[in-house]
Amino acid sequence: MPCSARHAVVTGASTGIGRATALRLCRDGFHVFATVRRDTDGQSLRQAAPGQLDWLLMDVTDTDQIAEVARAVRDHVGPAGLDVLVNNAGVGLAWPVELVPLDRFRWQFGINVDGQIAVTQAYLPMIRQAAGRIVMIGSIGDRITMPFGGPLAAAKHALRSLTDALRLELAPWNIRVILIEPASIRTNAIDKLDRDVKAAEHDFGPDGWALYGDAFTHMATRALAREAHGSHPDAVAAVISRAVHAAQPKTRYLAGKDARLLATVARLPAPVLDRLRRRFFDLPRPGSAARTGGARGRSVTAGAPPRDTRTGSPRSTSPRSALAADADARRT
Ligand SMILES: NC(=O)c1ccc[n+]([C@@H]2O[C@H](COP(=O)([O-])OP(=O)(O)OC[C@H]3O[C@@H](n4cnc5c(N)ncnc54)[C@H](OP(=O)(O)O)[C@@H]3O)[C@@H](O)[C@H]2O)c1
């Protein structure tokens, strides 16, 4: 006998927002297919599930696995199709753009962008049958880019564009495509960022660390503190549940602490926004690490170290000490 429940697929359901969403939709009465990458995560979800929940192993970069899981879901839902797909799986990446290894850059795009599209393509025939909904988990980072958050923000900007295109292209079939933009959610992503930050001094190499180490550390300290006081992932799951059930869903939903504030700040003119970001992340002032005296390339007198414009004392041209000196000056 065919299953009469409404069906939802949630990717990246092992932890955080994905897990909270899978359990929430299950509680809402959906029969949920939650995709994870480890058996133990699937078993843990199953134990916690308040209703019908099946877990399946899927890496969003593995096309064979995507096809296999989609086949299993199609065999179950039959001609009724799929009501909801939540594209949640994602990774973060914090690096200076100058230093980010291109294989790492491509790896995170492969998950955060290509992976979402590959999964969406696999389910679209089923979603069309049900006139279902696609929920993309973007980020407030698709409106405002943080220093050293360029790679991740770029991926989320790309996902936002693709979401816009999908929404327009799929409207003739009454398929709604909804973007969720979370900010500051307390999840495992914080521990992952913390690990990356601890490895940064080694990963950047001595030259890279001399250029960016201080500024990166300031950024990371601020970002980790903000995330640690972020919202519970259930807050995002509740927003997704609202978007899934709304008769007329909005195209975008903000979710989590700070989301509304950041969305407002993101509309400021770029120079004002730059000043705010610089101050918030305790970044060095423009020109403070430059080797020449000004924008027109006034050269520093050979043999004499440049002078600190505030104290008049000799200043080192080493970028690292220039950054440190600048930070010290701002703290005093
Ligand atoms: N936390 C925030 O403040 C925040 C803010 C804005 C946006 N977001 C977005 O929310 C989504 C969920 O993140 P989260 O904060 O809940 O972090 P999380 O707890 O680290 O969850 C990330 C999920 O993605 C899965 N994943 C990673 N790589 C994958 C791959 N190649 N294939 C399949 N699954 C993969 C992880 O599985 P494993 O456990 O197997 O690694 C995990 O289930 C992401 O898209 C993230 O960008 C989060």
The ligand as an SDF file (V2000), in Angstrom:
LIG
                    3D

 48 52  0  0  0  0  0  0  0  0999 V2000
   25.7600   27.7960   12.0790 N   0  0  0  0  0  0  0  0  0  0  0  0
   25.5450   28.9710   11.5120 C   0  0  0  0  0  0  0  0  0  0  0  0
   25.6670   30.0310   12.1580 O   0  0  0  0  0  0  0  0  0  0  0  0
   25.1320   29.0540   10.0550 C   0  0  0  0  0  0  0  0  0  0  0  0
   24.9170   30.3360    9.5320 C   0  0  0  0  0  0  0  0  0  0  0  0
   24.5550   30.4530    8.2060 C   0  0  0  0  0  0  0  0  0  0  0  0
   24.4020   29.3290    7.4210 C   0  0  0  0  0  0  0  0  0  0  0  0
   24.6020   28.0870    7.9460 N   0  0  0  0  0  0  0  0  0  0  0  0
   24.4280   26.9440    7.0440 C   0  0  0  0  0  0  0  0  0  0  0  0
   23.6520   25.9420    7.6510 O   0  0  0  0  0  0  0  0  0  0  0  0
   23.9720   24.6820    7.0840 C   0  0  0  0  0  0  0  0  0  0  0  0
   24.1880   23.6770    8.2020 C   0  0  0  0  0  0  0  0  0  0  0  0
   25.3010   24.0700    8.9760 O   0  0  0  0  0  0  0  0  0  0  0  0
   25.3760   23.8800   10.5540 P   0  0  0  0  0  0  0  0  0  0  0  0
   25.6770   25.1900   11.1400 O   0  0  0  0  0  0  0  0  0  0  0  0
   24.2060   23.1190   11.0550 O   0  0  0  0  0  0  0  0  0  0  0  0
   26.7510   23.0590   10.6770 O   0  0  0  0  0  0  0  0  0  0  0  0
   27.0620   21.5330   11.0100 P   0  0  0  0  0  0  0  0  0  0  0  0
   26.4440   21.1510   12.3090 O   0  0  0  0  0  0  0  0  0  0  0  0
   28.5110   21.4240   10.8300 O   0  0  0  0  0  0  0  0  0  0  0  0
   26.2840   20.7100    9.8700 O   0  0  0  0  0  0  0  0  0  0  0  0
   26.7720   20.5730    8.5600 C   0  0  0  0  0  0  0  0  0  0  0  0
   26.1420   19.3350    7.9490 C   0  0  0  0  0  0  0  0  0  0  0  0
   26.5790   19.2420    6.5860 O   0  0  0  0  0  0  0  0  0  0  0  0
   27.0790   17.9300    6.4000 C   0  0  0  0  0  0  0  0  0  0  0  0
   28.0630   17.8410    5.3450 N   0  0  0  0  0  0  0  0  0  0  0  0
   29.2850   18.4270    5.2620 C   0  0  0  0  0  0  0  0  0  0  0  0
   29.9070   18.0520    4.1200 N   0  0  0  0  0  0  0  0  0  0  0  0
   29.0700   17.2040    3.4800 C   0  0  0  0  0  0  0  0  0  0  0  0
   29.1360   16.4690    2.2660 C   0  0  0  0  0  0  0  0  0  0  0  0
   30.2030   16.5170    1.4580 N   0  0  0  0  0  0  0  0  0  0  0  0
   28.0720   15.6800    1.9130 N   0  0  0  0  0  0  0  0  0  0  0  0
   26.9920   15.6060    2.7250 C   0  0  0  0  0  0  0  0  0  0  0  0
   26.8710   16.2520    3.8910 N   0  0  0  0  0  0  0  0  0  0  0  0
   27.9040   17.0560    4.2600 C   0  0  0  0  0  0  0  0  0  0  0  0
   27.6820   17.5450    7.7410 C   0  0  0  0  0  0  0  0  0  0  0  0
   27.8540   16.1370    7.8000 O   0  0  0  0  0  0  0  0  0  0  0  0
   29.0610   15.4570    8.6360 P   0  0  0  0  0  0  0  0  0  0  0  0
   28.6440   15.4830   10.0680 O   0  0  0  0  0  0  0  0  0  0  0  0
   29.1250   14.0890    8.0660 O   0  0  0  0  0  0  0  0  0  0  0  0
   30.2860   16.2630    8.3540 O   0  0  0  0  0  0  0  0  0  0  0  0
   26.5850   18.0620    8.6610 C   0  0  0  0  0  0  0  0  0  0  0  0
   25.5180   17.1650    8.6960 O   0  0  0  0  0  0  0  0  0  0  0  0
   25.1960   24.9040    6.1980 C   0  0  0  0  0  0  0  0  0  0  0  0
   24.7910   24.9900    4.8500 O   0  0  0  0  0  0  0  0  0  0  0  0
   25.7260   26.2400    6.6950 C   0  0  0  0  0  0  0  0  0  0  0  0
   26.4360   26.9520    5.6960 O   0  0  0  0  0  0  0  0  0  0  0  0
   24.9780   27.9350    9.2530 C   0  0  0  0  0  0  0  0  0  0  0  0
  1  2  1  0
  2  3  2  0
  2  4  1  0
  4  5  1  0
  4 48  2  0
  5  6  2  0
  6  7  1  0
  7  8  2  0
  8  9  1  0
  8 48  1  0
  9 10  1  0
  9 46  1  0
 10 11  1  0
 11 12  1  0
 11 44  1  0
 12 13  1  0
 13 14  1  0
 14 15  2  0
 14 16  1  0
 14 17  1  0
 17 18  1  0
 18 19  2  0
 18 20  1  0
 18 21  1  0
 21 22  1  0
 22 23  1  0
 23 24  1  0
 23 42  1  0
 24 25  1  0
 25 26  1  0
 25 36  1  0
 26 27  1  0
 26 35  1  0
 27 28  2  0
 28 29  1  0
 29 30  1  0
 29 35  2  0
 30 31  1  0
 30 32  2  0
 32 33  1  0
 33 34  2  0
 34 35  1  0
 36 37  1  0
 36 42  1  0
 37 38  1  0
 38 39  2  0
 38 40  1  0
 38 41  1  0
 42 43  1  0
 44 45  1  0
 44 46  1  0
 46 47  1  0
M  CHG  2   8   1  16  -1
M  END
$$$$
